[in-house]
Amino acid sequence: MKYLVLAAAILMWANGLKPATDYWFNFVLVNGTEVSPLGHFRLPPNAGANLDSLKYAFFSCSNWPTGYFNAYDQASKYDLDFWMHLGDYYYEYGISDGSKDVRWEAPPQGLQPSGDIQSLDDYRRRHALYRRDPGLQALSATAALIAIWDDHEFMNNVWSGGAQNQYPGEVEYWQRRSNALRAYTEWMPIRWNMTDTPALNVPANYAINRTFDFGNLATLFMLEDRVTKRTQAGQDSNEFDPTEITDPDVSAEPIVGSLAPSDWNSTVDAAMLQLQQQLNIKRTNKSDLMLGPNQIAWIQSETQRLLLYAVDKILMPNVIAMIVIVIQLQDYEGVLQSAMAPNDAVQQYWQEVYDNLTTTPAAGAPNHTYQTFATTPSSLSKYASIQNVTDSVLTSSRVDVALGRYNINNDFDSWQGYLWDRYYFLGNISKANNPTIYSGDSHDFWTGYLTLVNPEEYVTNGSNVPTSPIVATEFDGGSVSSDGGSSTDTWPLDYSNAAWMAANPNMVHVEQRYKGYVYVELTPTNQHVEQIYVSTIASMDYVGFCGVAFDVPARVNGSGEIVINPGKCGSVPGATTPYKSSGVLVTPTYTVSGVKPTSIQAGTAMPTDSFLTAA
């Protein structure tokens, strides 16, 4: 397996690189007979040096079986200064239902390994499989990657002492986590000395949080929130854990599942408000940590350093397990009482959908129906089909409505489950001039403002406290291929998007239909953000397009209002030419001489040196 041999060539440091310089590189097999395509990256100027602009993109959640990585291919057509992956670079799952997989091939082909990955060899092979994707290869050859992990690089919903999908009979958790970390450091551009890893049965200090300064224009913080200090969420942590809390939607089902919302009475009100209070008390437990005190102190120190040297912007990629601005809450009733529908016909349609999904037909009347709306490849076979509203659909829809009406958060494996760490984190970055957070993990696109809410107010006022001060902006990218909100097919997607915004006053935009990434152009006066979508992940024949754009004018010295303005989409390069070979991907014919290169050679054009000479 040739791509496994290449792993040995990747395990080297490129030393002596110069700032503000373009570099080209490739890999040569030890026997000197095979040469990789030529790659390129550029380095920024030193901290404090003048820098007029940055162009970059960020991604998250690339799941091999569920679709092609067209987003990577599309982004490779930009002239990026760098790109970021905010976690779930790969998934640890094995084959579940091959009939639903886009890239299905019967074993021993297809997903490698075919089962859940556990051993060091498993994790290495899964990395190697992903590197075979042509879209990922194209982007990797175009610009430098700054990466951080989330949970699936280890195990689903991993925390410092366990994970959701860690079952009896599998490789023991501490060993499995160490295997994942070692493979990650072998395949990804990140520095980690495995000899520093403590005993396997001791929580390791995997704090790979780090800072990148881009001249005098921006500073980038990368945060580690999974395996260093995160405590158990208490939800979806492990089905064998006796301390696991019941999911809020499961707790709500016996309270509201048999009744239409119009029939909810004072007894239902009391039970649902009691559930809300219990969950808010759990979410405001000060001993529940996501970042932990050391990383919070690091954020405080770095922010103060930037203020001292008057750096104008701070870019804060927030690669946590869910986005910060979302309260994991949709208000399907609030939408109907607002003016969010674009016209009366849509408002009437949403009302009909609401009635069909939440009320039982009169005796003798025909069954209510709904039209499916899921757009993910695994659901396309029934897209736009008409289905009967079954008892289970009625129950789940009523629970959806109840969680919105009573402001009950349905997710604890997110910032909403760690409200004190969220408070400390936002309190520190709020002191910066222009704090912006980039996130992934949710598989959908979100845009909005972040507010500083004292966790004690959640207990007294419920989940939503919209009067809190705005301290930052957040832009969250959809997934490269993982299923998102569009995999839920009962509520129309435009209605679902509006329901998110109705429940979250600080949310500006929601998009659950498309896969893609976020493209950013940063200058001293403005942050221009574009959501770039791909038309499909079911095949490599796709079209790339800009769905929506935003502009965030820079504030001076931390003064002035934080504003997200509508922006204008720019042209998307190569939008209709998927997987066209570009300069860096054309593999030239080389004559190999001398010894294997041990460092990267700089140049102002395609380089020639003592190791490689273009024929």
DOTI-56534 format. One record per residue (C-alpha): x negated, z, y negated. Coordinates in steps of 0.05 Angstrom, whole numbers, padded with zeros to 5 digits. Each point is the difference from the previous one (the first is absolute). Example, Ala and Ser with C-alpha at 12.3 -4.5 7.8 and 13.67 -1.06 7.14 Angstrom:
<r <-00246,00156,00090>>
<r <-00027,-00013,-00069>>
REM end
This chain:
<r <00000,00000,00000>>
<r <-00042,-00027,-00057>>
<r <00035,00039,-00056>>
<r <-00021,00066,00032>>
<r <-00073,-00021,-00003>>
<r <00008,-00012,-00074>>
<r <00016,00073,-00010>>
<r <-00074,00016,00009>>
<r <-00018,-00045,-00057>>
<r <00049,00035,-00047>>
<r <-00032,00068,00010>>
<r <-00052,-00005,-00056>>
<r <-00004,00020,-00073>>
<r <-00012,-00051,-00055>>
<r <-00050,00036,-00044>>
<r <-00030,-00018,-00068>>
<r <00061,-00038,-00026>>
<r <00004,-00011,-00075>>
<r <00061,00012,-00045>>
<r <00038,-00057,-00032>>
<r <-00025,-00048,00054>>
<r <00031,-00050,00048>>
<r <-00023,00002,00072>>
<r <00009,-00046,00060>>
<r <-00010,00023,00071>>
<r <00009,-00017,00073>>
<r <-00015,00029,00068>>
<r <-00046,-00028,00053>>
<r <00003,00019,00073>>
<r <-00062,00033,00026>>
<r <-00019,-00060,00041>>
<r <00002,-00043,-00063>>
<r <00046,-00053,00029>>
<r <00065,00017,-00037>>
<r <00011,00007,-00074>>
<r <00064,00026,-00032>>
<r <00035,-00036,-00058>>
<r <-00026,00017,-00069>>
<r <00031,00059,-00037>>
<r <-00002,00021,-00072>>
<r <00009,00062,-00043>>
<r <-00019,00022,-00070>>
<r <-00021,00068,-00026>>
<r <00026,00029,-00065>>
<r <-00045,00023,-00058>>
<r <-00023,00072,-00001>>
<r <00046,00054,-00027>>
<r <00003,-00004,-00075>>
<r <-00022,-00072,-00005>>
<r <00047,-00048,-00034>>
<r <00052,-00032,00045>>
<r <00056,-00043,-00028>>
<r <00044,-00010,00061>>
<r <00011,00014,00074>>
<r <00041,-00040,00050>>
<r <00017,00032,00066>>
<r <00055,00007,00052>>
<r <00024,00055,00046>>
<r <00032,00000,00069>>
<r <00026,00047,00053>>
<r <00032,00000,00069>>
<r <-00023,-00059,00040>>
<r <00029,00001,00070>>
<r <-00027,-00055,00045>>
<r <00059,-00011,00048>>
<r <00055,-00002,-00053>>
<r <-00026,-00059,-00041>>
<r <-00056,-00042,-00027>>
<r <-00044,00028,-00055>>
<r <00020,-00055,-00049>>
<r <-00007,00048,-00059>>
<r <-00075,00004,00012>>
<r <-00007,-00075,00002>>
<r <00040,-00007,-00064>>
<r <-00043,00051,-00037>>
<r <-00064,-00035,00022>>
<r <00017,-00057,-00047>>
<r <-00009,00045,-00061>>
<r <-00068,00013,-00031>>
<r <00003,00075,00013>>
<r <-00051,00051,-00023>>
<r <00019,00042,00060>>
<r <00060,00018,00044>>
<r <00026,00066,00026>>
<r <00033,00019,00065>>
<r <00040,00063,-00008>>
<r <00009,00017,00073>>
<r <00031,-00020,00066>>
<r <-00052,-00056,00003>>
<r <00019,-00003,00074>>
<r <00050,00035,00045>>
<r <-00016,00041,00061>>
<r <00064,-00017,00039>>
<r <00000,-00040,00064>>
<r <00050,-00053,00019>>
<r <00071,00027,-00005>>
<r <00048,-00059,00004>>
<r <-00039,-00065,00004>>
<r <00063,-00042,-00010>>
<r <00003,00025,-00072>>
<r <-00073,-00013,-00016>>
<r <-00020,-00060,-00040>>
<r <-00069,-00004,00032>>
<r <00024,00014,00071>>
<r <-00045,-00022,00057>>
<r <00005,00029,00070>>
<r <-00058,00046,00019>>
<r <-00059,-00007,00007>>
<r <00009,-00044,-00062>>
<r <00035,00023,-00064>>
<r <-00006,00070,-00026>>
<r <-00067,00032,00019>>
<r <00002,00050,00031>>
<r <00072,-00008,00023>>
<r <00013,00075,00001>>
<r <-00005,00055,-00053>>
<r <-00073,00006,-00019>>
<r <-00035,00065,00017>>
<r <-00073,-00010,00022>>
<r <-00057,-00021,-00045>>
<r <00000,-00068,00035>>
<r <00075,-00006,-00014>>
<r <-00009,00011,-00074>>
<r <-00059,-00048,-00003>>
<r <00040,-00055,00036>>
<r <00059,00008,-00047>>
<r <-00046,-00008,-00060>>
<r <-00030,-00061,00032>>
<r <00068,-00031,00013>>
<r <00021,00007,-00073>>
<r <-00065,-00032,-00023>>
<r <00021,-00063,00037>>
<r <00057,-00012,-00048>>
<r <-00017,-00061,-00044>>
<r <00034,00029,-00061>>
<r <-00040,00064,00004>>
<r <-00063,-00040,00011>>
<r <00014,-00042,-00061>>
<r <00011,00059,-00046>>
<r <-00060,00038,00029>>
<r <-00045,-00059,-00016>>
<r <00025,-00005,-00072>>
<r <-00009,00069,-00031>>
<r <-00022,00071,00015>>
<r <00047,00049,00033>>
<r <00012,00073,-00021>>
<r <00037,00034,00056>>
<r <00033,00066,00016>>
<r <00037,00020,00063>>
<r <00071,00025,00009>>
<r <00029,00024,00066>>
<r <00002,-00059,00047>>
<r <-00075,-00008,-00002>>
<r <00003,00064,00041>>
<r <00071,00015,00026>>
<r <00069,-00002,-00031>>
<r <00014,00056,-00050>>
<r <-00069,00030,00013>>
<r <-00018,00066,-00035>>
<r <-00061,00045,00004>>
<r <00021,00031,00067>>
<r <00044,-00050,00036>>
<r <00043,-00062,-00002>>
<r <00070,-00024,00016>>
<r <-00019,-00045,00057>>
<r <-00049,00046,00035>>
<r <00029,00012,00069>>
<r <-00019,00040,00062>>
<r <-00047,-00038,00046>>
<r <-00031,-00041,-00056>>
<r <-00071,00007,-00027>>
<r <-00002,00068,-00034>>
<r <00015,-00001,-00075>>
<r <-00069,00021,-00026>>
<r <-00036,-00051,00044>>
<r <00049,-00055,-00018>>
<r <-00008,00013,-00074>>
<r <-00075,-00002,00007>>
<r <00005,-00066,00037>>
<r <00042,-00030,-00055>>
<r <-00047,00024,-00054>>
<r <-00062,-00027,00034>>
<r <00031,-00069,00011>>
<r <00024,-00001,-00072>>
<r <-00069,00014,-00027>>
<r <-00029,-00055,00045>>
<r <00049,-00053,-00023>>
<r <00019,00018,-00071>>
<r <-00043,00001,-00064>>
<r <-00004,00076,-00008>>
<r <-00058,00048,00005>>
<r <00005,00056,00050>>
<r <-00053,00034,00042>>
<r <00029,00017,00068>>
<r <-00055,00051,00012>>
<r <00034,00042,-00054>>
<r <00064,00005,00040>>
<r <00012,00072,00023>>
<r <00021,00021,00069>>
<r <00060,-00040,00024>>
<r <00047,00059,00003>>
<r <-00014,00020,-00072>>
<r <00038,-00033,-00059>>
<r <-00051,-00048,-00028>>
<r <-00016,-00011,-00073>>
<r <00018,-00073,-00001>>
<r <00005,00000,-00076>>
<r <-00018,-00072,-00016>>
<r <00031,00006,-00069>>
<r <-00046,-00036,-00048>>
<r <-00006,-00029,-00070>>
<r <-00015,-00071,-00023>>
<r <-00019,-00013,-00073>>
<r <00012,-00071,-00026>>
<r <-00041,-00003,-00064>>
<r <00037,00030,-00059>>
<r <00067,-00028,00022>>
<r <00025,00039,00060>>
<r <-00015,00054,00051>>
<r <00030,-00002,00069>>
<r <00014,00062,00041>>
<r <00011,-00007,00075>>
<r <00035,00059,00032>>
<r <-00002,00027,00071>>
<r <00065,00034,00017>>
<r <00007,-00004,00075>>
<r <-00050,00035,00045>>
<r <-00040,00046,-00045>>
<r <00050,00051,-00027>>
<r <00070,-00026,00012>>
<r <00043,00052,00034>>
<r <00055,-00015,00048>>
<r <00060,-00033,-00033>>
<r <00048,00033,00047>>
<r <00037,-00066,00010>>
<r <-00019,-00055,00049>>
<r <-00062,00040,00015>>
<r <00007,00002,00076>>
<r <00062,00001,00043>>
<r <-00031,00056,00043>>
<r <-00012,00045,-00061>>
<r <00050,00058,-00001>>
<r <-00011,00010,-00075>>
<r <00024,-00070,-00017>>
<r <00058,-00001,-00049>>
<r <00061,-00043,00014>>
<r <00002,-00064,-00040>>
<r <00048,00007,-00059>>
<r <00041,-00059,00022>>
<r <00008,00031,00069>>
<r <00020,00067,-00032>>
<r <00051,-00035,-00045>>
<r <00033,-00039,00057>>
<r <00044,00056,00029>>
<r <00021,00020,-00071>>
<r <00023,-00068,-00026>>
<r <-00004,-00050,00057>>
<r <00073,00004,00021>>
<r <00029,-00002,-00070>>
<r <00006,-00054,-00053>>
<r <-00033,00021,-00066>>
<r <00069,00004,-00032>>
<r <00016,00056,00049>>
<r <-00060,00043,-00013>>
<r <00026,00068,-00023>>
<r <-00027,00066,-00025>>
<r <-00023,00018,00070>>
<r <-00041,-00063,00005>>
<r <-00027,00012,-00071>>
<r <-00022,00070,00018>>
<r <-00034,-00022,00065>>
<r <-00037,-00058,-00032>>
<r <-00023,00041,-00060>>
<r <-00025,00053,00047>>
<r <-00039,-00053,00038>>
<r <-00029,-00026,-00065>>
<r <-00022,00070,-00020>>
<r <-00033,00013,00068>>
<r <-00039,-00065,-00003>>
<r <-00021,00011,-00072>>
<r <-00027,00069,00018>>
<r <-00040,-00033,00056>>
<r <-00027,-00054,-00047>>
<r <-00022,00051,-00052>>
<r <-00042,00042,00047>>
<r <-00067,00011,-00035>>
<r <-00037,00002,00066>>
<r <00019,-00072,00015>>
<r <-00059,-00043,-00021>>
<r <-00012,-00075,-00006>>
<r <-00065,-00005,-00039>>
<r <-00022,00072,00002>>
<r <-00034,00042,-00054>>
<r <-00069,-00032,00006>>
<r <00026,-00070,-00012>>
<r <00046,00024,-00056>>
<r <-00062,00033,-00033>>
<r <-00038,-00066,00009>>
<r <00056,-00038,-00035>>
<r <-00001,00051,-00057>>
<r <-00075,-00005,-00007>>
<r <-00001,-00076,00001>>
<r <00056,-00005,-00051>>
<r <-00037,00047,-00046>>
<r <-00063,-00042,00008>>
<r <00037,-00062,-00021>>
<r <00031,00034,-00060>>
<r <-00068,00025,-00021>>
<r <-00029,-00071,00000>>
<r <00064,-00031,-00029>>
<r <00013,-00048,00058>>
<r <00064,-00035,-00019>>
<r <00035,-00009,00066>>
<r <00006,00035,00066>>
<r <00027,-00039,00060>>
<r <00023,00048,00053>>
<r <00015,-00032,00067>>
<r <00046,00049,00033>>
<r <-00003,-00017,00073>>
<r <00046,00055,00025>>
<r <00052,-00007,00054>>
<r <00055,-00019,-00047>>
<r <00006,-00018,-00072>>
<r <00002,00053,-00054>>
<r <00055,-00026,-00044>>
<r <00052,-00007,00055>>
<r <00039,00061,00021>>
<r <00017,-00035,00066>>
<r <00072,-00001,-00024>>
<r <00052,-00054,-00010>>
<r <00065,00011,-00038>>
<r <00050,-00050,00027>>
<r <00057,00033,-00038>>
<r <-00038,00004,-00066>>
<r <-00011,-00076,00001>>
<r <00076,-00011,00002>>
<r <00009,00046,-00060>>
<r <-00054,-00033,-00041>>
<r <-00010,-00068,-00032>>
<r <-00056,-00020,00047>>
<r <00037,-00059,00032>>
<r <-00015,-00065,-00037>>
<r <00074,-00019,-00004>>
<r <00069,00022,00021>>
<r <00000,-00043,00063>>
<r <-00062,00035,00026>>
<r <00028,00068,-00018>>
<r <00064,-00016,00038>>
<r <-00041,-00024,00060>>
<r <-00042,00064,00001>>
<r <00064,00041,-00002>>
<r <00028,-00038,00060>>
<r <-00065,00011,00037>>
<r <00003,00074,-00016>>
<r <00072,00006,00024>>
<r <-00013,-00039,00064>>
<r <-00061,00042,00019>>
<r <00028,00068,-00016>>
<r <00076,00000,00015>>
<r <00038,-00006,00066>>
<r <00050,-00058,00003>>
<r <00073,00019,-00001>>
<r <00035,00004,00067>>
<r <00012,-00069,00027>>
<r <-00044,-00033,-00052>>
<r <-00058,-00045,00022>>
<r <-00070,00029,00004>>
<r <-00040,00001,-00063>>
<r <-00060,-00047,00000>>
<r <-00066,-00007,-00036>>
<r <-00050,-00056,-00009>>
<r <-00072,00014,00022>>
<r <-00054,-00006,-00052>>
<r <-00066,00015,00034>>
<r <-00052,-00053,-00016>>
<r <-00058,00023,00043>>
<r <-00021,-00047,00056>>
<r <00024,00046,00055>>
<r <00071,-00002,-00029>>
<r <00006,-00073,-00021>>
<r <00039,-00017,00063>>
<r <00060,00038,-00027>>
<r <-00012,-00010,-00074>>
<r <00065,-00012,-00038>>
<r <00041,00010,00062>>
<r <00066,00038,-00003>>
<r <00002,00066,00039>>
<r <00054,00051,00014>>
<r <-00007,00067,-00034>>
<r <-00009,00045,00060>>
<r <00008,00075,00001>>
<r <-00076,00008,-00003>>
<r <-00003,-00045,-00061>>
<r <00056,00039,-00034>>
<r <-00037,00065,00014>>
<r <-00068,-00023,-00025>>
<r <00031,-00032,-00063>>
<r <00037,00064,-00017>>
<r <-00065,00039,00008>>
<r <-00034,-00050,-00047>>
<r <00053,00013,-00052>>
<r <-00003,00076,00009>>
<r <-00075,00005,-00009>>
<r <00008,-00037,-00066>>
<r <00060,00040,-00025>>
<r <-00033,00067,00015>>
<r <-00071,-00020,-00022>>
<r <-00032,00013,00067>>
<r <-00069,-00028,00013>>
<r <-00007,-00030,00070>>
<r <-00076,-00003,00004>>
<r <-00052,00055,00006>>
<r <-00060,-00041,00021>>
<r <-00010,-00020,-00072>>
<r <-00013,00031,-00068>>
<r <00072,00023,00000>>
<r <-00018,00047,00057>>
<r <-00060,00029,-00039>>
<r <00028,00014,-00069>>
<r <-00052,00050,-00023>>
<r <-00058,-00046,00015>>
<r <00038,-00055,-00035>>
<r <00008,00045,-00060>>
<r <-00074,00019,-00003>>
<r <-00021,-00073,00010>>
<r <00045,-00029,-00054>>
<r <-00016,00058,-00047>>
<r <-00074,-00018,00003>>
<r <00005,-00075,-00007>>
<r <00051,00007,-00056>>
<r <-00058,00020,-00045>>
<r <-00031,-00069,00008>>
<r <00012,-00055,-00051>>
<r <00034,-00051,00043>>
<r <00012,00026,00070>>
<r <00029,-00050,00050>>
<r <00012,00011,00073>>
<r <-00001,-00054,00054>>
<r <00033,00016,00067>>
<r <00019,-00030,00066>>
<r <00029,00024,00066>>
<r <00075,-00009,-00016>>
<r <-00003,-00075,00018>>
<r <00041,-00017,-00063>>
<r <-00015,-00014,-00073>>
<r <00015,00054,-00052>>
<r <-00015,00006,-00074>>
<r <00014,00060,-00045>>
<r <-00021,00061,-00039>>
<r <-00027,00066,00028>>
<r <00026,00065,-00028>>
<r <-00031,00069,00003>>
<r <00051,00045,00033>>
<r <-00012,00073,00014>>
<r <00018,00010,00073>>
<r <00041,00062,-00017>>
<r <00050,-00046,-00034>>
<r <00014,-00035,00065>>
<r <00027,00064,00029>>
<r <00043,00015,-00061>>
<r <00021,-00070,-00021>>
<r <-00001,-00042,00064>>
<r <-00044,-00061,00014>>
<r <00006,-00039,-00065>>
<r <-00028,00028,-00065>>
<r <-00001,-00062,-00045>>
<r <-00013,00040,-00064>>
<r <-00071,00016,00020>>
<r <-00056,-00032,-00042>>
<r <-00028,-00068,00021>>
<r <-00075,00006,00015>>
<r <-00020,-00064,00035>>
<r <00023,-00067,00027>>
<r <00002,-00021,00073>>
<r <-00002,-00068,00034>>
<r <00011,-00003,00074>>
<r <-00013,-00061,00043>>
<r <00042,-00024,00057>>
<r <-00031,-00009,00069>>
<r <-00041,-00058,00025>>
<r <00043,-00005,00062>>
<r <00031,00068,00019>>
<r <00075,00007,00001>>
<r <00029,00032,-00062>>
<r <00068,00013,-00030>>
<r <00022,-00070,00018>>
<r <-00002,00021,00073>>
<r <00063,00040,-00013>>
<r <00056,-00050,00005>>
<r <00065,00035,-00018>>
<r <-00002,00006,-00076>>
<r <-00011,-00064,-00041>>
<r <-00071,-00001,-00027>>
<r <00021,-00008,-00073>>
<r <00048,00059,00008>>
<r <-00055,00041,00035>>
<r <-00050,-00015,-00055>>
<r <00051,00021,-00053>>
<r <00014,00064,00039>>
<r <-00073,00020,-00003>>
<r <00000,-00009,-00075>>
<r <00065,00037,-00009>>
<r <-00031,00061,00034>>
<r <-00065,-00005,-00038>>
<r <00007,-00006,-00075>>
<r <-00075,-00011,-00009>>
<r <-00001,-00061,00046>>
<r <-00007,-00067,-00034>>
<r <00002,-00049,00058>>
<r <00009,-00002,00076>>
<r <-00011,-00057,00048>>
<r <00011,00007,00076>>
<r <00007,-00072,00021>>
<r <-00070,-00029,-00003>>
<r <-00069,00012,00028>>
<r <-00061,-00007,-00044>>
<r <-00046,00038,-00046>>
<r <-00012,00019,-00073>>
<r <-00046,-00039,-00046>>
<r <-00028,00034,-00063>>
<r <-00035,-00026,-00062>>
<r <-00029,00057,-00041>>
<r <-00027,-00004,-00072>>
<r <-00016,00054,-00052>>
<r <00070,-00010,-00030>>
<r <00045,-00015,00058>>
<r <00013,00006,00075>>
<r <00035,-00062,00026>>
<r <00032,00009,00069>>
<r <00030,-00053,00044>>
<r <00036,00008,00066>>
<r <-00021,-00059,00043>>
<r <00046,-00017,00058>>
<r <-00007,-00045,00060>>
<r <00060,-00039,00024>>
<r <-00009,00018,00073>>
<r <-00045,00038,00049>>
<r <00032,-00033,00060>>
<r <-00048,-00059,-00003>>
<r <-00063,-00020,-00037>>
<r <00039,-00053,-00038>>
<r <00020,00040,-00061>>
<r <00008,-00006,-00075>>
<r <-00028,00052,-00048>>
<r <00034,00017,-00065>>
<r <00003,00053,-00055>>
<r <00065,00039,00004>>
<r <-00005,00044,-00061>>
<r <-00052,00022,-00051>>
<r <-00011,00060,-00045>>
<r <-00045,00018,-00059>>
<r <-00024,00071,-00016>>
<r <-00031,00002,-00070>>
<r <-00059,00048,-00004>>
<r <00007,00064,-00040>>
<r <-00055,00023,-00046>>
<r <-00031,00069,00013>>
<r <00058,00020,00044>>
<r <00050,-00005,-00058>>
<r <00063,-00042,-00003>>
<r <00055,-00014,00050>>
<r <-00014,-00026,00070>>
<r <00039,-00065,00005>>
<r <00012,-00051,00055>>
<r <00022,-00066,-00031>>
<r <00026,-00062,00034>>
<r <-00057,-00049,00010>>
<r <-00008,-00074,00012>>
<r <-00023,-00026,00067>>
<r <-00063,-00042,-00001>>
<r <-00013,-00059,00044>>
<r <-00014,00017,00073>>
<r <-00061,-00039,00024>>
<r <00010,-00041,00063>>
<r <00072,00023,00005>>
<r <00021,-00058,00044>>
<r <-00065,-00012,00038>>
<r <-00004,00055,00052>>
<r <-00064,00009,00039>>
<r <-00036,-00055,-00036>>
<r <-00075,00007,00008>>
<r <-00034,00023,-00064>>
<r <-00073,-00002,-00019>>
<r <-00019,00066,00031>>
<r <00035,-00016,00065>>
<r <-00030,-00068,00014>>
<r <-00054,00015,00052>>
<r <-00061,-00042,-00018>>
<r <-00052,-00023,00050>>
<r <-00060,00045,-00003>>
<r <-00071,-00001,00025>>
<r <-00019,00070,00018>>
<r <-00073,00021,-00008>>
<r <-00038,00064,-00004>>
<r <00029,00067,00019>>
<r <00070,00028,-00006>>
<r <00016,00020,-00073>>
<r <00002,00074,-00015>>
<r <00026,-00004,-00071>>
<r <00043,-00043,-00044>>
<r <-00034,-00050,-00046>>
<r <00027,-00009,-00070>>
<r <00008,-00066,-00036>>
<r <00039,-00038,-00052>>
<r <00023,-00054,00048>>
<r <00006,-00008,00075>>
<r <-00066,00032,00020>>
<r <-00057,-00027,00041>>
<r <-00054,00046,00024>>
<r <-00052,00010,00053>>
<r <00052,00017,00051>>
<r <00051,-00055,-00010>>
<r <-00007,-00071,-00025>>
<r <00060,-00045,-00008>>
<r <-00012,-00064,00039>>
REM end
